[in-house]
Amino acid sequence: VQQQTTNSILFLVCIAGNALEALVVLLTRYHLDAIRFMKREPLQMLYLGVDVLMLFLTISYVLRINHRMDHMDDGLFTRLTFVWAAMGPLVTGRLLLVMVPLLERLGPLLNTVQSMLLDLATFALPWLFLTAGFAVSLQVVFSDAHNEEYAPIKRLSIFNSFWETMFFLFRGFTDKFDYTLFEEVPSREARVYGQAILAIYFTLCGLLLANLLIAIITHSLLSSPFNLVCLLFSWLPEGRRRKVHPYYWWTRGLPLLDGFTPASPRFPTVATGSAAVPHLLFLLCLLPLIWATALALVLVHAPLCILYFAAKPFRLASLLTAEGLWAAVQQVPRFLLFLLIGTLLFVITQLVVLQLVYTVYGWFGSVAWCLRDIFLGAWVQLWGDTSAASMHITGTRSTSPVPDAGTNGPPPTDTSPATTEDVRAASKATGCCWWKRKPAANQVTPGPKPCKDDGARKAVQYTSQQAAMAKALDEFEARIRNKRANELNYIDAHELQALIVAVFGPQFASKDHGLDAPGPSASWGPRPPQAR
């Protein structure tokens, strides 16, 4: 007893340390938010629950063996001991996590085991429901409560309890079924019923569900064989390039190897280097199968289409009469001629032009273009200049790797578009003070102060002047259109001049723009009510 008490106390100290560590993490990182802690770290939450339960059970066990809790029922103490002993795998499993930094291959192995356990948990739910249904089917027929004639048969006593029946089916699922179990049943129909239920259960659970579990684990853990091919090119770097415009292919008589790019403006680039290998595998493996299936469907529908083409000039109603039948016989050469023309058109357009020229020629061109992306793109990433090589690969004159603004929107800039605060800061840096106070309706605002420092003004210039101009003018127009007259008392031309000078420089505020002459004629104010 003393040795058990000492071991239990040492174990209690270890468990208390683990629980304290988990509580500190819950307090400091999650601020006692148990729900968020459970969502972010479910495994740690499970270990915390196990630690708390083990603390309670260990203290109860120590008090019981030292006769401090003699009033506890022996059956309850035995059940608590069972629960305490069942926590052993969870306690020792935590030691594997501690050994991950020491053993290099232990981490991936534990990840694999975790993935398998998740797949097993997904499989357990349908298996449990099916097994419970078959257990009910067996228990209702072969239990003593429903059929007293089966009471002398000891081998059928396993069906007297639902859980014993479930365990019988579980043993059959993992090992094999004993189909001789029902030989002592006097009723032939009952024997056939029991064997049929076991056969159906073995087919559904033993064959279908078990193989489904193997397929799930195989799909989750084993990679595709094509990954071995990708592994051969993994040493190549990855990159992106712009898609080539269709005009480039049309002028050279080639198929659209990059697709019709205006139809996908949100995806203006394609992968290069090792990232283009999956597309090459698609071209070599799956695309020929798709084309072969499509060609087979075309050939199946071809006779019907040719007959419809040849019979289109004739009317079926005219053939029901004797005269119409004789006229139809006379039109047989014409029908054969149309049939021959339809066959020739099908062979020339479908088989020669579309399949042989476009499909085969386009397939070879796509494979060659993809190989070019793989190796030339890798060369760009390894040794070449990215912008110049991107221009060389795409065959365009633009050195920007982004799509043209006319198709896919304006090019991105290093800075965000101008906002009201940005314009005011820029105006302040150039010495303009128009934002401080709005003038009265009958007051003319003086011109902007001369800029103090050209370097300060140039420092606030944006990379994309077009984007900044559009943003600033849109804001100014919104102030005119959307504000009410009583909220916008006066907008002077010098305010607009200061706005343009602050963002784009003084060269945009010359006399040619008509913004230098101050006065009421060059300003906008609230129109009178009769003119609104």
C-alpha positions as CSV (number, residue, x, y, z in Angstrom):
1,V,0.0,0.0,0.0
2,Q,2.8,2.4,0.8
3,Q,4.5,1.7,-2.5
4,Q,1.2,2.3,-4.4
5,T,0.7,5.5,-2.5
6,T,4.2,6.8,-3.3
7,N,3.8,5.9,-7.0
8,S,0.3,7.5,-7.1
9,I,1.6,10.7,-5.5
10,L,4.4,11.0,-8.1
11,F,1.9,10.4,-10.8
12,L,-0.4,13.0,-9.3
13,V,2.4,15.6,-9.3
14,C,3.1,14.9,-13.0
15,I,-0.6,15.2,-14.0
16,A,-1.0,18.3,-11.9
17,G,1.9,19.9,-13.7
18,N,0.4,19.1,-17.1
19,A,-3.0,20.5,-16.1
20,L,-1.3,23.7,-14.7
21,E,0.5,24.2,-18.0
22,A,-2.7,23.8,-20.0
23,L,-4.5,26.3,-17.7
24,V,-1.7,28.8,-18.0
25,V,-2.0,28.6,-21.8
26,L,-5.8,29.0,-21.5
27,L,-5.4,32.0,-19.3
28,T,-2.6,33.9,-21.1
29,R,-3.3,33.1,-24.7
30,Y,-7.0,32.7,-24.8
31,H,-8.1,34.7,-21.7
32,L,-10.2,31.8,-20.3
33,D,-12.2,31.6,-23.5
34,A,-12.7,27.8,-23.4
35,I,-14.7,27.7,-26.6
36,R,-12.0,29.4,-28.7
37,F,-9.3,27.2,-27.0
38,M,-11.3,24.1,-27.9
39,K,-11.7,25.2,-31.5
40,R,-8.0,26.2,-31.9
41,E,-6.4,23.3,-30.0
42,P,-8.8,20.4,-29.6
43,L,-6.1,18.0,-28.7
44,Q,-4.8,20.1,-25.9
45,M,-8.4,20.6,-24.7
46,L,-8.8,16.7,-24.6
47,Y,-5.6,16.4,-22.6
48,L,-6.7,19.0,-20.2
49,G,-10.0,17.1,-19.6
50,V,-8.0,13.9,-19.1
51,D,-5.7,15.5,-16.6
52,V,-8.6,16.9,-14.5
53,L,-10.3,13.5,-14.6
54,M,-7.0,11.7,-13.7
55,L,-6.5,14.1,-10.8
56,F,-9.9,13.3,-9.3
57,L,-9.5,9.5,-9.9
58,T,-5.9,9.4,-8.5
59,I,-6.9,11.3,-5.3
60,S,-9.9,9.0,-4.9
61,Y,-7.7,5.9,-5.4
62,V,-5.1,7.0,-2.9
63,L,-7.7,7.8,-0.2
64,R,-9.4,4.5,-0.8
65,I,-6.3,2.3,-0.5
66,N,-5.4,4.2,2.7
67,H,-8.9,3.5,4.2
68,R,-9.9,7.2,4.1
69,M,-13.0,6.6,1.9
70,D,-14.3,3.3,3.3
71,H,-17.9,4.5,2.8
72,M,-17.4,4.3,-1.0
73,D,-19.2,1.3,-2.6
74,D,-17.0,-1.4,-3.8
75,G,-18.7,-1.6,-7.2
76,L,-18.3,2.2,-7.7
77,F,-14.6,2.0,-6.7
78,T,-14.1,-0.8,-9.2
79,R,-15.8,1.2,-12.0
80,L,-13.7,4.3,-11.2
81,T,-10.6,2.1,-11.3
82,F,-11.6,0.8,-14.7
83,V,-11.9,4.4,-16.0
84,W,-8.6,5.4,-14.3
85,A,-6.8,2.5,-16.0
86,A,-8.4,3.2,-19.3
87,M,-6.8,6.6,-19.4
88,G,-3.4,5.0,-19.7
89,P,-3.1,5.1,-23.5
90,L,-3.9,8.8,-23.5
91,V,-1.4,9.6,-20.9
92,T,1.4,7.6,-22.6
93,G,0.4,8.9,-26.0
94,R,1.3,12.4,-24.8
95,L,4.9,11.2,-24.4
96,L,5.1,10.8,-28.1
97,L,4.5,14.5,-28.6
98,V,7.4,15.2,-26.3
99,M,9.7,13.0,-28.3
100,V,8.9,14.7,-31.6
101,P,11.9,17.1,-31.4
102,L,14.2,14.1,-30.6
103,L,13.1,11.8,-33.4
104,E,13.1,13.3,-36.9
105,R,10.6,10.9,-38.5
106,L,8.2,10.7,-35.6
107,G,6.3,13.9,-36.5
108,P,5.2,12.8,-40.0
109,L,4.3,9.4,-38.6
110,L,2.1,11.0,-36.0
111,N,0.4,13.2,-38.6
112,T,-0.3,10.0,-40.6
113,V,-1.8,8.3,-37.6
114,Q,-3.9,11.4,-36.9
115,S,-5.2,11.4,-40.5
116,M,-6.1,7.7,-40.2
117,L,-7.9,8.3,-37.0
118,L,-10.0,11.1,-38.5
119,D,-10.9,8.8,-41.5
120,L,-11.7,6.0,-39.1
121,A,-14.0,8.3,-37.1
122,T,-15.8,9.3,-40.3
123,F,-16.2,5.6,-41.2
124,A,-17.4,4.6,-37.7
125,L,-20.8,6.4,-37.9
126,P,-22.3,4.5,-40.9
127,W,-20.8,1.3,-39.5
128,L,-22.4,1.8,-36.1
129,F,-25.9,2.5,-37.5
130,L,-25.8,-0.5,-39.9
131,T,-24.5,-2.8,-37.2
132,A,-27.2,-1.6,-34.7
133,G,-29.9,-2.2,-37.3
134,F,-28.7,-5.8,-38.0
135,A,-28.3,-6.4,-34.3
136,V,-32.0,-5.5,-33.8
137,S,-32.9,-7.9,-36.7
138,L,-31.2,-10.8,-35.0
139,Q,-32.2,-10.1,-31.4
140,V,-35.9,-9.8,-32.1
141,V,-36.1,-13.2,-33.7
142,F,-33.6,-15.3,-31.7
143,S,-33.8,-13.9,-28.1
144,D,-35.5,-15.8,-25.3
145,A,-37.9,-13.0,-24.6
146,H,-39.6,-13.3,-28.0
147,N,-39.2,-17.1,-28.6
148,E,-39.1,-19.4,-25.6
149,E,-38.4,-22.4,-27.8
150,Y,-34.9,-21.0,-28.3
151,A,-34.1,-20.9,-24.6
152,P,-32.5,-24.4,-24.4
153,I,-30.1,-23.5,-27.2
154,K,-27.1,-22.1,-25.4
155,R,-25.4,-20.9,-28.6
156,L,-28.3,-18.5,-29.1
157,S,-27.9,-16.9,-25.7
158,I,-25.7,-14.2,-27.2
159,F,-28.9,-12.7,-28.8
160,N,-30.6,-12.1,-25.4
161,S,-28.8,-8.8,-25.0
162,F,-28.5,-6.0,-27.5
163,W,-24.9,-5.2,-26.6
164,E,-23.9,-8.9,-26.8
165,T,-25.4,-9.0,-30.3
166,M,-23.5,-5.9,-31.3
167,F,-20.3,-7.5,-30.0
168,F,-21.0,-10.7,-31.9
169,L,-21.4,-8.7,-35.2
170,F,-18.2,-6.8,-34.4
171,R,-16.3,-10.0,-34.0
172,G,-17.7,-11.2,-37.3
173,F,-16.7,-7.9,-38.9
174,T,-13.0,-8.1,-37.7
175,D,-12.6,-11.9,-38.0
176,K,-15.3,-14.2,-39.6
177,F,-18.9,-15.3,-39.0
178,D,-19.9,-18.7,-37.6
179,Y,-22.7,-19.7,-40.0
180,T,-23.2,-22.9,-38.1
181,L,-24.7,-21.0,-35.2
182,F,-28.3,-21.5,-36.4
183,E,-28.0,-25.3,-37.1
184,E,-29.8,-26.2,-33.9
185,V,-32.7,-23.9,-34.6
186,P,-35.7,-26.2,-35.2
187,S,-37.5,-23.9,-37.7
188,R,-36.0,-24.0,-41.3
189,E,-37.3,-20.5,-42.0
190,A,-35.5,-19.2,-39.0
191,R,-32.3,-20.8,-40.0
192,V,-32.5,-19.4,-43.5
193,Y,-33.4,-16.0,-42.0
194,G,-30.4,-15.9,-39.6
195,Q,-27.9,-17.0,-42.3
196,A,-29.4,-14.5,-44.8
197,I,-29.0,-11.6,-42.2
198,L,-25.4,-12.6,-41.5
199,A,-24.6,-12.9,-45.3
200,I,-26.2,-9.4,-46.0
201,Y,-24.3,-7.9,-43.1
202,F,-21.0,-9.4,-44.2
203,T,-21.6,-8.1,-47.7
204,L,-22.4,-4.6,-46.6
205,C,-20.0,-4.1,-43.8
206,G,-17.3,-6.7,-44.3
207,L,-16.9,-6.0,-48.0
208,L,-18.3,-2.6,-49.0
209,L,-17.6,-0.6,-45.8
210,A,-14.2,-2.2,-45.1
211,N,-13.0,-1.6,-48.6
212,L,-14.5,1.9,-48.4
213,L,-12.3,2.5,-45.3
214,I,-9.2,1.3,-47.1
215,A,-10.1,3.5,-50.1
216,I,-10.6,6.5,-47.9
217,I,-7.3,6.0,-46.1
218,T,-5.5,5.3,-49.4
219,H,-6.9,8.5,-50.9
220,S,-6.0,10.6,-47.9
221,L,-2.5,9.3,-47.4
222,L,-1.2,7.9,-50.7
223,S,-0.4,10.4,-53.4
224,S,-1.1,10.2,-57.1
225,P,1.5,8.4,-59.3
226,F,1.8,11.6,-61.3
227,N,3.4,13.2,-58.2
228,L,6.5,11.1,-59.0
229,V,6.7,12.8,-62.3
230,C,6.3,16.2,-60.7
231,L,9.0,15.2,-58.2
232,L,11.5,14.9,-61.1
233,F,10.9,18.6,-61.9
234,S,10.7,19.8,-58.3
235,W,14.2,21.3,-58.5
236,L,13.1,23.8,-61.1
237,P,11.8,27.1,-59.7
238,E,8.2,28.3,-60.1
239,G,7.1,31.5,-61.8
240,R,4.3,33.3,-63.7
241,R,4.0,34.9,-67.1
242,R,1.3,36.9,-68.9
243,K,-1.1,35.1,-71.2
244,V,-0.5,35.9,-74.9
245,H,-3.3,37.8,-76.7
246,P,-5.3,35.8,-79.3
247,Y,-4.1,38.2,-82.0
248,Y,-0.6,36.8,-81.6
249,W,-1.8,33.4,-82.6
250,W,-4.2,34.5,-85.3
251,T,-1.4,36.3,-87.2
252,R,0.7,33.2,-87.1
253,G,-2.0,30.7,-88.0
254,L,-1.8,28.9,-84.7
255,P,-4.5,27.7,-82.3
256,L,-5.1,29.7,-79.1
257,L,-2.6,28.0,-76.9
258,D,-3.3,30.3,-74.0
259,G,-7.0,30.3,-74.6
260,F,-9.2,33.2,-75.4
261,T,-7.6,35.6,-72.9
262,P,-10.3,38.4,-73.0
263,A,-12.8,35.9,-71.6
264,S,-10.8,35.5,-68.4
265,P,-9.6,38.9,-67.3
266,R,-9.2,37.9,-63.6
267,F,-6.6,35.2,-64.5
268,P,-4.1,37.0,-66.8
269,T,-1.1,34.8,-66.0
270,V,-0.2,31.2,-66.3
271,A,2.3,29.1,-64.3
272,T,5.9,28.5,-65.5
273,G,8.7,26.3,-64.4
274,S,7.9,23.4,-62.1
275,A,4.4,24.8,-61.5
276,A,3.5,24.1,-65.2
277,V,4.3,20.3,-64.9
278,P,0.7,19.4,-63.8
279,H,-0.7,21.1,-66.9
280,L,1.8,19.1,-69.1
281,L,0.5,15.9,-67.5
282,F,-3.0,16.9,-68.2
283,L,-2.1,17.5,-71.9
284,L,-0.4,14.1,-72.1
285,C,-2.8,11.9,-70.2
286,L,-6.3,13.2,-69.7
287,L,-6.8,15.5,-72.8
288,P,-6.3,12.7,-75.4
289,L,-8.9,10.6,-73.5
290,I,-11.4,13.5,-73.6
291,W,-10.7,14.1,-77.3
292,A,-11.1,10.3,-78.1
293,T,-14.4,10.2,-76.2
294,A,-15.7,13.3,-78.0
295,L,-14.6,11.8,-81.4
296,A,-16.4,8.5,-80.6
297,L,-19.6,10.4,-79.8
298,V,-19.3,12.4,-83.1
299,L,-18.9,9.2,-85.1
300,V,-21.9,7.6,-83.3
301,H,-24.1,10.6,-84.3
302,A,-22.6,11.0,-87.8
303,P,-24.9,8.6,-89.7
304,L,-28.0,10.2,-88.2
305,C,-26.8,13.7,-89.1
306,I,-25.8,12.7,-92.7
307,L,-29.2,11.0,-93.2
308,Y,-31.0,14.1,-91.9
309,F,-28.9,16.3,-94.2
310,A,-29.8,14.1,-97.2
311,A,-33.5,13.7,-96.4
312,K,-34.1,17.4,-95.5
313,P,-35.2,18.4,-99.1
314,F,-37.9,15.6,-99.2
315,R,-41.3,15.7,-97.4
316,L,-42.5,12.6,-95.7
317,A,-46.2,13.4,-96.2
318,S,-45.8,13.4,-100.0
319,L,-44.6,9.8,-99.9
320,L,-47.8,8.4,-98.5
321,T,-49.6,8.6,-101.9
322,A,-48.9,6.5,-105.0
323,E,-47.9,9.5,-107.0
324,G,-45.7,10.7,-104.2
325,L,-44.1,7.2,-103.9
326,W,-43.3,7.2,-107.6
327,A,-41.9,10.7,-107.3
328,A,-39.7,9.5,-104.5
329,V,-38.4,6.7,-106.5
330,Q,-37.5,9.2,-109.2
331,Q,-35.6,11.3,-106.6
332,V,-33.5,8.4,-105.4
333,P,-30.4,9.6,-107.4
334,R,-30.8,13.0,-105.9
335,F,-31.0,11.5,-102.4
336,L,-27.9,9.5,-103.0
337,L,-26.2,12.6,-104.3
338,F,-27.1,14.5,-101.1
339,L,-25.9,11.5,-99.1
340,L,-22.6,11.6,-100.8
341,I,-22.2,15.3,-100.3
342,G,-23.1,15.1,-96.6
343,T,-20.5,12.3,-96.2
344,L,-17.8,14.3,-97.9
345,L,-18.7,17.4,-95.9
346,F,-18.5,15.4,-92.7
347,V,-15.2,13.8,-93.6
348,I,-13.6,17.1,-94.7
349,T,-14.9,19.4,-91.9
350,Q,-15.1,17.1,-89.0
351,L,-12.4,14.5,-89.5
352,V,-9.8,16.4,-91.6
353,V,-10.2,20.0,-90.5
354,L,-11.3,19.8,-86.9
355,Q,-9.8,16.5,-85.7
356,L,-6.7,16.1,-87.8
357,V,-5.7,19.7,-88.3
358,Y,-7.0,21.6,-85.3
359,T,-7.0,18.9,-82.6
360,V,-3.8,17.1,-83.4
361,Y,-1.9,20.2,-84.5
362,G,-3.2,22.1,-81.5
363,W,-2.3,19.3,-79.2
364,F,1.3,19.2,-80.4
365,G,1.5,22.9,-80.2
366,S,0.1,22.9,-76.6
367,V,2.6,20.3,-75.5
368,A,5.5,22.2,-77.1
369,W,4.3,25.5,-75.6
370,C,3.9,23.9,-72.1
371,L,7.5,22.5,-72.4
372,R,8.7,25.9,-73.3
373,D,6.9,27.4,-70.3
374,I,8.6,24.8,-68.0
375,F,12.2,25.1,-69.1
376,L,12.3,28.7,-70.4
377,G,10.3,29.9,-67.3
378,A,12.7,28.1,-65.1
379,W,15.6,29.7,-66.9
380,V,14.0,33.1,-66.3
381,Q,13.7,32.5,-62.6
382,L,17.2,31.1,-62.3
383,W,19.4,33.3,-64.5
384,G,17.3,35.8,-66.4
385,D,15.9,39.2,-65.6
386,T,12.2,38.6,-64.7
387,S,10.7,41.6,-66.5
388,A,12.8,41.3,-69.7
389,A,12.4,37.6,-69.9
390,S,8.7,37.8,-69.3
391,M,8.5,40.2,-72.3
392,H,10.6,37.6,-74.3
393,I,8.3,34.7,-73.3
394,T,5.0,36.4,-74.0
395,G,6.1,38.0,-77.2
396,T,4.8,41.4,-76.1
397,R,6.6,44.7,-75.9
398,S,5.4,45.6,-72.4
399,T,7.8,45.0,-69.6
400,S,5.1,44.9,-67.0
401,P,4.0,41.4,-65.9
402,V,0.4,42.6,-65.4
403,P,-2.3,42.6,-68.0
404,D,-3.2,45.6,-70.2
405,A,-5.4,48.2,-68.6
406,G,-7.9,48.1,-71.4
407,T,-8.8,44.5,-70.8
408,N,-8.1,43.8,-67.2
409,G,-8.3,47.1,-65.4
410,P,-5.6,49.6,-64.4
411,P,-2.1,48.3,-63.5
412,P,-1.4,48.1,-59.8
413,T,0.7,50.7,-58.1
414,D,3.1,50.6,-55.2
415,T,0.9,53.1,-53.2
416,S,-2.8,53.3,-52.6
417,P,-4.9,55.8,-54.6
418,A,-5.1,59.3,-53.3
419,T,-7.6,60.0,-50.5
420,T,-8.8,63.2,-49.0
421,E,-6.2,63.0,-46.2
422,D,-3.4,62.3,-48.8
423,V,-4.4,65.3,-50.9
424,R,-4.4,67.6,-47.8
425,A,-1.1,66.3,-46.6
426,A,0.4,66.8,-50.1
427,S,-1.1,70.3,-50.3
428,K,0.4,71.1,-46.9
429,A,3.8,70.0,-48.0
430,T,3.6,72.3,-51.0
431,G,2.5,75.3,-49.0
432,C,-1.2,75.4,-49.9
433,C,-3.6,76.1,-47.1
434,W,-6.9,75.9,-48.9
435,W,-8.3,73.2,-46.7
436,K,-8.3,75.1,-43.4
437,R,-11.5,77.1,-43.7
438,K,-14.2,77.6,-46.3
439,P,-14.6,81.2,-47.4
440,A,-17.9,83.0,-47.2
441,A,-20.2,83.2,-50.2
442,N,-19.3,86.8,-51.1
443,Q,-15.6,86.4,-50.5
444,V,-13.0,85.7,-53.1
445,T,-10.2,83.3,-52.1
446,P,-6.7,84.5,-52.8
447,G,-4.5,82.3,-54.9
448,P,-2.4,79.5,-53.4
449,K,0.7,80.3,-51.6
450,P,3.9,79.7,-53.6
451,C,5.4,76.3,-52.9
452,K,8.2,76.4,-50.4
453,D,10.3,73.6,-51.6
454,D,10.2,71.7,-54.9
455,G,11.8,68.7,-53.2
456,A,8.9,68.5,-50.8
457,R,6.4,68.6,-53.6
458,K,8.2,66.0,-55.7
459,A,8.4,63.7,-52.7
460,V,4.6,63.4,-52.6
461,Q,4.2,62.4,-56.3
462,Y,2.5,59.1,-56.8
463,T,3.8,56.3,-59.0
464,S,0.6,56.2,-61.1
465,Q,-0.5,59.8,-61.9
466,Q,-3.5,58.5,-63.8
467,A,-4.9,56.6,-60.8
468,A,-4.4,59.6,-58.5
469,M,-6.0,62.0,-61.0
470,A,-9.0,59.8,-61.4
471,K,-9.4,59.5,-57.6
472,A,-9.0,63.2,-56.9
473,L,-11.4,64.3,-59.6
474,D,-14.0,61.8,-58.6
475,E,-13.9,63.1,-55.1
476,F,-14.2,66.7,-56.3
477,E,-17.1,65.8,-58.6
478,A,-18.8,64.0,-55.7
479,R,-18.5,67.1,-53.5
480,I,-20.3,69.1,-56.2
481,R,-23.1,66.6,-57.1
482,N,-23.9,64.8,-53.8
483,K,-23.6,67.6,-51.3
484,R,-26.6,69.8,-50.6
485,A,-26.4,73.5,-51.3
486,N,-26.5,74.5,-47.6
487,E,-23.6,72.1,-46.9
488,L,-21.4,73.4,-49.7
489,N,-21.4,77.2,-49.5
490,Y,-18.6,78.0,-51.9
491,I,-16.1,76.2,-54.1
492,D,-13.5,78.4,-55.5
493,A,-11.3,77.8,-58.6
494,H,-8.2,78.2,-56.4
495,E,-9.3,75.2,-54.4
496,L,-9.4,73.1,-57.5
497,Q,-6.1,74.6,-58.5
498,A,-4.5,73.8,-55.2
499,L,-5.8,70.3,-55.5
500,I,-4.3,69.7,-58.9
501,V,-1.0,71.4,-57.9
502,A,-0.7,69.3,-54.8
503,V,-1.1,66.0,-56.6
504,F,0.3,66.6,-60.0
505,G,2.6,69.6,-59.7
506,P,2.5,73.2,-60.9
507,Q,2.8,72.3,-64.6
508,F,-0.9,71.3,-64.6
509,A,-2.0,74.8,-63.3
510,S,-0.9,77.1,-66.1
511,K,-2.9,79.9,-67.6
512,D,-4.1,77.7,-70.4
513,H,-6.3,75.8,-68.0
514,G,-8.2,79.0,-67.0
515,L,-7.6,78.6,-63.3
516,D,-5.4,81.6,-62.6
517,A,-7.9,84.4,-62.7
518,P,-9.6,84.6,-59.3
519,G,-13.0,86.0,-59.0
520,P,-16.7,85.1,-58.9
521,S,-16.7,84.2,-62.6
522,A,-14.3,81.3,-62.0
523,S,-16.2,79.7,-59.1
524,W,-19.1,77.4,-58.5
525,G,-21.6,78.2,-55.7
526,P,-25.1,77.2,-54.8
527,R,-27.4,78.1,-57.6
528,P,-30.5,80.2,-56.8
529,P,-33.7,78.2,-56.1
530,Q,-35.3,79.3,-59.4
531,A,-32.3,77.9,-61.4
532,R,-32.1,74.5,-59.7
